[in-house]
Amino acid sequence: MAAAPPSGQVVYEQDGVFIHSSCGKNDDQDSLIAGILRVIEKENEVVVDWRPLDETLDTSNILCAGKDSSSVVEWTQTPKEKCSRGADRPSSYEAEWDMVTTVSFKKKPHSNGDATTHANGESKWSFLFSLTDLKSIKQNKKGMGWSYLVFCLKDDVKLPALHFHRGDSKLLIKCLEKHVALDESPDHEQVLLVKTQKSLSQSFENLLDEPSYGLLQKLKRDPYTVTMGRFSKVTNYIFDSFRLSDPSNQRRPPSEMADLIHDTIPGLKINQQEEPGFEVITRIDLGKQPEVSRREPVSAEEWAKNMDSEGRILDVDYIKRSIFKGGLCHTLRKEAWKFLLGYFPWNSSKEERANLQKRKTDEYFRMKLQWKSVSEEQEKRNSRLRDYRSLIEKDVNRTDRTNKFYEGEDNPGLILLHDILMTYCMYDFDLGYVQGMSDLLSPVLYVMENEVDAFWCFVSYMDQMHQNFEEQMQGMKTQLIQLSTLLRLLDSGFCSYLESQDSGYLYFCFRWLLIRFKREFSFQDILRLWEVMWTELPCQNFHLLLCCAILESEKQQIMDKHYDFNDILKHINELSMKIDVEYILCKAEAISMQMMNCKELPQAVSEILGIESSSVTPDSDTGEDESGADLSCPTSLYQSISTPVIAANGTQDSAQQMSETQSLTPA
């Protein structure tokens, strides 16, 4: 029997983890000490705890890392203490930690494989340490024998090797990586080094109460949680921590601040023109932005007129263009979103869609049954499922609670939100649940008002957004770099100003990109914004042009008032719920036309926007290919739309009619 489970939240637990006390000297069974390994989240730290299965564990031999020291120490008691405690010696995890802070410690040198022998001749092992004291982990990666790990603490003290007789150690490593950043040692492939700039371990609410050293250790692990709250306040605090730690107490140069951000998000290199693969974008005159107007939302009548007798959409391009230009009336969203998100094929008939829904309903409830049928006992042995459930329950209870669909206690909407997210963990167990995903599901469920349809629409949306939530954050890195490239072309002067204020990495746009502006616009405006983006018009990565539109709209105030790093963050954060969605959609469309009309568009930009290379070659006089089709502007976007729009001309030399009534040639 194991000792009583320690208090705090157990985020990882594995039995069958042995210490081989003989260290290979003999193969006797007595040389193997069976134990349980746990990772426990406490209020201000994360602790790794291993203890023997023997319930008669002598707590006078607990090895632990002192809170004020990274050394492994032995808790030794004076004879008087031993007599006074007697049988009442505390054995709970909380009591042990209380003693760690009150009793005196004696340094105990400890090398891997050395046993601690008591007067009674029994060899009893137990240790615990805080992850803040962890320096490295040695692991066997060759697949020979049992998987094992050796923890090395900051003063180079090694703990006994832990041998995993029941499964490998990969799940433990994955659990630890949620709390510390681990990198493979360049010298030894079997060694994982703890990076000095660790990651974010707690929710945003706890973050503001952390001392500065805690923030520096926690930034990378959970950037999603940081960006979900009052981002500027957190970021100010982080950078104040950086600056206060500088002995000169002076403002660090932009290049050094960029390096700090790069350390926090490995692989994020923005505006580093000397980096290989970066295209140096010189100043290009894009011309005047054309004026753009929007039409009325697509009505149910207009939608029905574009369907044949079998329920097939007659002109998909027309419908997409119309939605891009005006959005949808709300009554139509429940049906149209299924097409926009890819749940329903655009060329399907009504009967085919009904059959698809039937199949998908069966598939959904099979997956839902998987987690619903897990017993409490089973869940105790499934740390990942416990983690997902805990995080989902926490996020669901604070997602859009002011919306009537989700307000109040025991709201059916909240139950559906929870169940869909749990089922998604069964659909994609590798990704599972990451904070921010509830923000993406909430509007979809609100519109669908149906558990199954909402789930499959959410699955399709997550197919688009998957990289945003992956552990390596590759999607976020790529988008921030692409946004920087677009903004530099649009306004190199503004980019230079941002760089001069340590803001050239555009990290303040992280939340915009992560959950597609969900926290920046009102709930109803997000419905409009998302359906426009889902048309995938007028080009690839239109959401990046929306970012450019917002930033360009705020450029004048930022530069005229000489906003510094903190002012920029504060200003951008306070834009939330104050942005006019129709104005920004018009401006972003105008920017897209401005760029696509440019005859000298840099290759990097054309690739980001998905523009054919023939439309950006410098020697192209007309922007036409051999067939005569105009490639310099997405003409098809504006044709056959009944409501007049104002658009830019197709080429520099000739004006092309872009709508049935009007066109505007920029000066």
VENKARA-V19416 format. One record per residue. N is the residue number from 0. SS is DSSP state (helix for helix, strand for strand, loop for the rest). PSI is psi in degrees with one decimal (NA if undefined). OMEGA is omega as a letter, one per 40 degrees, with the letter a starting at -180 (* if undefined). Layout:
BEGIN
<<N:SS:PSI:OMEGA> <N:SS:PSI:OMEGA>>
END
This chain:
BEGIN
<<0:loop:141.3:i> <1:loop:160.8:i> <2:loop:164.2:a> <3:loop:139.0:a> <4:loop:137.2:a> <5:loop:155.3:i> <6:loop:169.1:a> <7:loop:172.5:a> <8:strand:119.3:i> <9:strand:113.2:a> <10:strand:-9.5:i> <11:strand:136.6:i> <12:strand:131.8:a> <13:strand:124.1:i> <14:strand:-179.9:a> <15:strand:27.1:i> <16:strand:114.6:a> <17:strand:148.6:i> <18:strand:126.1:i> <19:strand:89.8:a> <20:loop:-23.3:i> <21:loop:-13.9:i> <22:loop:41.2:i> <23:loop:1.8:a> <24:loop:-32.0:i> <25:loop:169.8:a> <26:loop:19.1:a> <27:loop:144.3:i> <28:helix:-33.3:a> <29:helix:-16.8:a> <30:helix:-5.6:i> <31:strand:127.1:i> <32:strand:110.0:a> <33:strand:143.8:i> <34:strand:178.6:i> <35:strand:132.7:i> <36:strand:131.1:i> <37:strand:149.4:i> <38:strand:123.5:a> <39:strand:128.4:i> <40:strand:118.0:i> <41:loop:-176.9:a> <42:loop:-43.1:a> <43:loop:7.5:a> <44:loop:169.2:i> <45:strand:132.1:a> <46:strand:138.6:i> <47:strand:127.6:a> <48:strand:123.2:i> <49:strand:134.9:i> <50:strand:148.2:a> <51:strand:158.1:i> <52:loop:-20.9:a> <53:loop:116.0:a> <54:loop:-9.3:i> <55:loop:24.5:a> <56:loop:129.0:i> <57:loop:105.6:a> <58:helix:-5.2:i> <59:helix:-3.0:a> <60:helix:30.0:i> <61:loop:127.6:i> <62:strand:131.1:a> <63:strand:166.7:i> <64:strand:124.3:i> <65:loop:149.0:a> <66:loop:-26.8:a> <67:loop:10.8:a> <68:loop:147.1:i> <69:loop:5.2:a> <70:loop:146.6:i> <71:strand:129.2:a> <72:strand:158.9:i> <73:strand:129.6:i> <74:strand:110.8:i> <75:loop:137.6:a> <76:loop:146.5:i> <77:loop:157.1:i> <78:helix:-36.2:a> <79:helix:-41.7:i> <80:helix:-40.8:a> <81:helix:-39.8:a> <82:helix:-41.6:a> <83:helix:-32.2:a> <84:helix:-46.8:i> <85:helix:-135.8:a> <86:helix:-13.4:a> <87:helix:9.7:a> <88:loop:126.3:a> <89:loop:140.6:i> <90:loop:-6.0:a> <91:loop:157.6:a> <92:helix:-42.9:a> <93:helix:-42.5:a> <94:helix:-38.9:i> <95:helix:-41.5:i> <96:helix:-35.1:i> <97:helix:-41.7:a> <98:helix:-33.8:a> <99:helix:-32.3:a> <100:loop:-5.8:a> <101:loop:-36.8:a> <102:loop:162.9:i> <103:loop:153.8:a> <104:strand:150.7:i> <105:strand:127.1:a> <106:strand:134.4:i> <107:loop:105.1:i> <108:loop:137.3:a> <109:loop:125.2:i> <110:loop:152.8:a> <111:loop:122.2:i> <112:loop:-10.4:i> <113:loop:126.8:a> <114:loop:153.0:i> <115:loop:119.5:a> <116:strand:129.8:a> <117:loop:172.7:a> <118:loop:-30.8:a> <119:loop:0.7:i> <120:loop:-6.4:a> <121:loop:143.6:i> <122:strand:108.0:a> <123:loop:129.7:a> <124:loop:144.4:i> <125:strand:140.9:i> <126:strand:157.9:i> <127:strand:150.5:i> <128:strand:156.3:i> <129:strand:144.6:i> <130:helix:-20.3:i> <131:helix:-17.3:i> <132:helix:-0.3:a> <133:strand:133.3:i> <134:strand:-45.3:a> <135:strand:166.5:i> <136:strand:126.2:i> <137:strand:135.8:a> <138:strand:153.1:i> <139:loop:127.6:a> <140:loop:7.0:a> <141:loop:-0.8:i> <142:loop:17.0:a> <143:loop:123.2:i> <144:loop:-161.3:a> <145:loop:147.2:i> <146:strand:138.5:i> <147:strand:159.7:i> <148:strand:146.4:i> <149:strand:121.0:i> <150:strand:131.0:i> <151:strand:128.0:a> <152:strand:177.6:a> <153:loop:-24.7:i> <154:loop:23.7:i> <155:loop:16.6:i> <156:loop:128.9:i> <157:strand:136.3:i> <158:loop:163.5:a> <159:loop:145.2:i> <160:loop:136.2:i> <161:strand:120.6:a> <162:strand:125.1:a> <163:strand:97.8:a> <164:loop:-18.2:a> <165:loop:77.7:a> <166:loop:171.7:a> <167:loop:-175.2:a> <168:loop:8.0:a> <169:helix:-39.3:a> <170:helix:-36.2:i> <171:helix:-46.4:i> <172:helix:-42.8:a> <173:helix:-38.9:i> <174:helix:-45.4:a> <175:helix:-33.3:a> <176:loop:-14.4:i> <177:loop:-16.3:a> <178:loop:-25.6:i> <179:loop:153.0:i> <180:loop:123.7:a> <181:strand:132.0:i> <182:strand:142.5:i> <183:strand:134.9:i> <184:loop:134.4:i> <185:loop:-19.6:a> <186:loop:-31.3:a> <187:loop:113.5:a> <188:loop:-17.5:i> <189:loop:-5.8:a> <190:strand:129.9:i> <191:strand:125.7:a> <192:strand:139.7:i> <193:strand:122.3:a> <194:loop:148.6:a> <195:loop:-34.5:i> <196:loop:94.9:a> <197:loop:-172.2:a> <198:loop:-178.5:a> <199:loop:128.3:a> <200:loop:-15.1:a> <201:loop:171.7:i> <202:loop:164.2:a> <203:helix:-36.7:a> <204:helix:-38.8:i> <205:helix:-21.2:a> <206:helix:-39.3:a> <207:loop:-17.7:i> <208:loop:-2.9:a> <209:loop:144.9:i> <210:loop:162.0:a> <211:helix:-36.8:a> <212:helix:-30.8:i> <213:helix:-38.1:i> <214:helix:-43.1:a> <215:helix:-31.9:i> <216:helix:-20.2:a> <217:helix:-1.6:a> <218:loop:-42.3:a> <219:loop:-32.5:a> <220:loop:-39.8:a> <221:loop:69.6:i> <222:helix:-23.5:a> <223:helix:-44.4:a> <224:helix:-39.5:a> <225:helix:-47.4:a> <226:helix:-12.5:a> <227:helix:-21.1:a> <228:loop:-150.2:a> <229:loop:85.9:a> <230:helix:-42.0:a> <231:helix:-37.2:a> <232:helix:-41.3:i> <233:helix:-46.7:a> <234:helix:-39.2:i> <235:helix:-45.6:a> <236:helix:-40.2:i> <237:helix:-46.9:a> <238:helix:-29.3:i> <239:helix:-38.7:i> <240:helix:-43.0:i> <241:helix:-46.3:a> <242:helix:-38.4:i> <243:helix:-26.4:a> <244:loop:-9.4:i> <245:loop:119.7:a> <246:loop:-33.7:a> <247:loop:-13.6:i> <248:loop:35.0:a> <249:loop:159.5:i> <250:loop:130.5:a> <251:loop:148.0:i> <252:loop:156.2:a> <253:helix:-39.4:a> <254:helix:-37.8:a> <255:helix:-37.7:i> <256:helix:-38.7:i> <257:helix:-37.1:i> <258:helix:-38.3:i> <259:helix:-43.2:i> <260:helix:-38.9:i> <261:helix:-36.4:i> <262:helix:-35.7:a> <263:helix:-43.5:i> <264:loop:89.3:a> <265:loop:135.5:i> <266:loop:-6.8:i> <267:loop:103.8:i> <268:loop:110.4:a> <269:loop:133.9:i> <270:loop:22.6:i> <271:loop:82.2:a> <272:loop:-21.1:i> <273:loop:-7.6:a> <274:loop:141.0:i> <275:loop:139.5:i> <276:loop:-9.0:i> <277:loop:136.0:i> <278:loop:125.0:i> <279:loop:116.2:a> <280:loop:109.8:i> <281:loop:168.0:a> <282:loop:124.5:a> <283:loop:133.6:i> <284:loop:108.8:a> <285:loop:-6.1:a> <286:loop:-179.8:a> <287:loop:140.2:i> <288:loop:129.6:i> <289:loop:154.2:i> <290:loop:141.6:a> <291:loop:139.3:i> <292:loop:166.1:a> <293:loop:158.2:a> <294:loop:178.3:i> <295:loop:153.4:i> <296:loop:151.2:i> <297:strand:129.6:a> <298:loop:165.3:i> <299:helix:-35.5:i> <300:helix:-43.8:i> <301:helix:-38.1:i> <302:helix:-47.0:a> <303:helix:-35.6:i> <304:helix:-20.9:a> <305:loop:20.6:i> <306:strand:144.2:i> <307:loop:-174.2:a> <308:loop:-23.9:i> <309:loop:2.8:i> <310:loop:14.4:i> <311:loop:142.3:i> <312:strand:128.8:a> <313:loop:-44.7:a> <314:loop:91.0:a> <315:helix:-42.3:a> <316:helix:-41.7:i> <317:helix:-44.4:a> <318:helix:-45.4:i> <319:helix:-43.3:i> <320:helix:-41.2:a> <321:helix:-40.4:i> <322:helix:-41.5:i> <323:helix:-40.9:a> <324:helix:-22.8:a> <325:helix:-9.3:a> <326:loop:-162.1:a> <327:strand:148.2:i> <328:loop:151.1:a> <329:helix:-36.0:a> <330:helix:-20.8:a> <331:helix:-17.2:a> <332:helix:-39.3:a> <333:helix:-35.6:i> <334:helix:-46.0:a> <335:helix:-34.3:a> <336:helix:-30.5:i> <337:helix:-33.6:i> <338:helix:-46.4:a> <339:helix:-35.7:a> <340:loop:-6.6:i> <341:loop:5.4:i> <342:loop:-45.6:i> <343:loop:131.0:i> <344:loop:142.1:a> <345:loop:-28.5:a> <346:loop:14.0:a> <347:loop:154.2:i> <348:loop:169.6:i> <349:helix:-40.2:i> <350:helix:-42.1:i> <351:helix:-37.0:i> <352:helix:-35.9:i> <353:helix:-41.7:i> <354:helix:-39.5:i> <355:helix:-44.8:i> <356:helix:-37.2:i> <357:helix:-45.1:i> <358:helix:-43.3:a> <359:helix:-30.1:i> <360:helix:-46.4:i> <361:helix:-44.2:a> <362:helix:-41.0:a> <363:helix:-48.3:a> <364:helix:-23.5:i> <365:helix:-42.2:i> <366:helix:-38.1:i> <367:helix:-37.6:i> <368:helix:-28.6:a> <369:helix:-46.2:i> <370:helix:-26.9:i> <371:helix:-31.3:a> <372:loop:0.3:i> <373:loop:122.5:a> <374:loop:165.3:i> <375:helix:-38.9:i> <376:helix:-41.6:i> <377:helix:-42.3:a> <378:helix:-28.1:i> <379:helix:-26.2:a> <380:loop:12.9:i> <381:loop:85.7:a> <382:helix:-33.8:a> <383:helix:-44.2:i> <384:helix:-39.8:i> <385:helix:-43.5:a> <386:helix:-45.6:i> <387:helix:-47.1:a> <388:helix:-43.6:a> <389:helix:-44.8:a> <390:helix:-39.9:i> <391:helix:-47.0:a> <392:helix:-39.1:i> <393:helix:-44.9:a> <394:helix:-39.2:a> <395:helix:-38.3:a> <396:loop:-5.2:i> <397:loop:20.1:i> <398:loop:115.8:i> <399:loop:42.8:a> <400:loop:-13.1:i> <401:loop:-11.8:i> <402:loop:135.9:a> <403:loop:-28.2:a> <404:loop:-23.6:a> <405:loop:0.9:a> <406:loop:161.0:i> <407:loop:168.5:i> <408:loop:152.4:i> <409:loop:37.5:i> <410:loop:130.9:i> <411:helix:-32.0:i> <412:helix:-38.3:i> <413:helix:-38.6:i> <414:helix:-43.3:i> <415:helix:-40.8:i> <416:helix:-45.5:i> <417:helix:-48.3:a> <418:helix:-38.1:i> <419:helix:-42.2:a> <420:helix:-38.6:i> <421:helix:-40.3:i> <422:helix:-33.2:i> <423:helix:-32.1:i> <424:helix:-33.0:i> <425:helix:-33.2:i> <426:helix:-42.1:a> <427:loop:80.0:a> <428:loop:-25.6:i> <429:loop:-44.2:i> <430:loop:-43.7:a> <431:loop:-128.7:i> <432:loop:134.2:i> <433:loop:142.3:a> <434:loop:136.1:a> <435:loop:-25.3:a> <436:helix:-30.2:i> <437:helix:-30.8:i> <438:helix:-33.5:i> <439:helix:-33.4:a> <440:helix:-36.2:a> <441:helix:-53.1:i> <442:helix:-33.5:a> <443:helix:-45.8:i> <444:helix:-39.2:i> <445:helix:-42.5:a> <446:helix:-44.5:a> <447:helix:-37.1:a> <448:loop:31.0:a> <449:loop:127.9:a> <450:helix:-47.5:a> <451:helix:-48.7:a> <452:helix:-41.0:i> <453:helix:-40.7:a> <454:helix:-49.4:a> <455:helix:-30.6:i> <456:helix:-39.4:i> <457:helix:-40.6:i> <458:helix:-44.5:i> <459:helix:-40.0:i> <460:helix:-41.4:i> <461:helix:-27.0:i> <462:helix:-35.9:i> <463:helix:-35.1:a> <464:helix:0.7:a> <465:helix:-45.6:a> <466:helix:-25.1:i> <467:helix:-29.3:a> <468:helix:1.5:i> <469:loop:155.1:a> <470:loop:-36.8:a> <471:loop:-5.3:i> <472:loop:29.6:a> <473:helix:-38.6:i> <474:helix:-41.2:i> <475:helix:-40.5:i> <476:helix:-47.9:a> <477:helix:-44.9:a> <478:helix:-39.0:i> <479:helix:-38.7:i> <480:helix:-43.3:i> <481:helix:-40.6:i> <482:helix:-42.0:i> <483:helix:-40.8:i> <484:helix:-44.8:a> <485:helix:-43.1:a> <486:helix:-35.4:i> <487:helix:-38.5:i> <488:helix:-41.9:a> <489:helix:-42.9:a> <490:loop:87.7:a> <491:helix:-30.8:i> <492:helix:-40.9:i> <493:helix:-40.2:i> <494:helix:-43.0:i> <495:helix:-38.5:i> <496:helix:-45.0:i> <497:helix:-40.9:i> <498:helix:-36.8:i> <499:helix:-18.7:i> <500:loop:26.8:i> <501:loop:20.9:a> <502:loop:12.6:a> <503:loop:-17.3:i> <504:loop:-8.7:i> <505:loop:28.6:a> <506:helix:-20.7:i> <507:helix:-9.5:i> <508:helix:1.2:a> <509:helix:-48.0:a> <510:helix:-37.0:i> <511:helix:-47.3:a> <512:helix:-39.5:a> <513:helix:-48.2:a> <514:loop:30.9:i> <515:loop:54.1:i> <516:loop:15.3:a> <517:loop:-34.8:a> <518:loop:2.1:a> <519:loop:-23.9:a> <520:loop:161.5:i> <521:loop:162.5:a> <522:helix:-45.9:a> <523:helix:-36.6:i> <524:helix:-33.1:i> <525:helix:-37.4:i> <526:helix:-43.3:i> <527:helix:-47.0:a> <528:helix:-46.2:a> <529:helix:-43.5:a> <530:helix:-31.8:i> <531:helix:-45.4:a> <532:helix:-34.1:a> <533:helix:-14.9:i> <534:loop:-16.4:a> <535:loop:27.7:i> <536:loop:156.6:e> <537:loop:2.1:a> <538:loop:175.9:i> <539:loop:153.1:i> <540:loop:40.2:i> <541:helix:-27.9:i> <542:helix:-28.5:i> <543:helix:-33.7:i> <544:helix:-29.5:i> <545:helix:-40.5:i> <546:helix:-45.6:i> <547:helix:-40.9:a> <548:helix:-43.0:i> <549:helix:-46.8:a> <550:helix:-41.0:i> <551:helix:-33.8:i> <552:helix:-28.9:a> <553:helix:-3.9:a> <554:helix:-47.4:a> <555:helix:-46.9:a> <556:helix:-41.6:a> <557:helix:-43.2:a> <558:helix:-40.8:a> <559:helix:-35.5:a> <560:loop:6.8:i> <561:loop:48.2:i> <562:loop:135.7:i> <563:loop:-170.4:a> <564:helix:-52.1:a> <565:helix:-39.2:a> <566:helix:-40.4:i> <567:helix:-46.9:i> <568:helix:-44.8:a> <569:helix:-43.8:a> <570:helix:-47.2:a> <571:helix:-41.7:a> <572:helix:-36.8:a> <573:loop:-2.9:i> <574:loop:-18.0:a> <575:loop:128.6:i> <576:loop:11.2:a> <577:loop:3.7:a> <578:loop:133.1:i> <579:loop:110.7:a> <580:helix:-39.3:a> <581:helix:-39.2:i> <582:helix:-44.1:a> <583:helix:-36.7:i> <584:helix:-41.3:i> <585:helix:-44.7:a> <586:helix:-42.3:i> <587:helix:-39.2:i> <588:helix:-41.0:i> <589:helix:-40.4:i> <590:helix:-40.5:i> <591:helix:-41.8:i> <592:helix:-39.8:i> <593:helix:-43.6:a> <594:helix:-40.8:a> <595:helix:-19.7:i> <596:loop:-9.3:a> <597:loop:127.4:a> <598:loop:-11.1:a> <599:loop:37.3:a> <600:loop:126.3:i> <601:loop:147.1:a> <602:helix:-40.0:a> <603:helix:-39.3:a> <604:helix:-42.1:a> <605:helix:-34.1:i> <606:helix:-38.3:i> <607:helix:-41.8:a> <608:helix:-7.4:i> <609:loop:35.8:a> <610:loop:138.5:i> <611:loop:139.0:a> <612:helix:-28.7:a> <613:helix:-18.7:a> <614:helix:-5.0:a> <615:loop:9.9:i> <616:loop:133.1:a> <617:loop:-29.2:a> <618:loop:10.5:i> <619:loop:118.1:a> <620:loop:-30.2:a> <621:loop:-18.4:a> <622:loop:17.6:a> <623:strand:147.5:i> <624:loop:-174.4:a> <625:loop:-27.6:a> <626:loop:-4.9:a> <627:loop:0.9:a> <628:loop:133.7:i> <629:strand:117.0:a> <630:loop:-4.9:a> <631:loop:-11.9:i> <632:loop:143.0:a> <633:loop:71.9:a> <634:helix:-38.7:a> <635:helix:-20.5:a> <636:helix:-31.0:a> <637:loop:-7.9:a> <638:loop:148.4:i> <639:loop:20.4:i> <640:loop:122.4:a> <641:loop:-34.7:a> <642:loop:128.4:a> <643:loop:144.5:i> <644:loop:159.6:i> <645:loop:129.3:a> <646:loop:170.3:i> <647:loop:161.6:i> <648:loop:161.6:a> <649:loop:-37.5:a> <650:loop:176.9:a> <651:loop:-33.3:a> <652:loop:-24.1:a> <653:loop:142.3:i> <654:loop:141.2:a> <655:loop:136.4:i> <656:loop:120.8:a> <657:loop:-14.1:i> <658:loop:179.8:a> <659:loop:-17.4:a> <660:loop:-35.9:a> <661:loop:155.8:i> <662:loop:157.1:a> <663:loop:122.2:i> <664:loop:120.6:a> <665:loop:148.7:i> <666:loop:NA:*>>
END
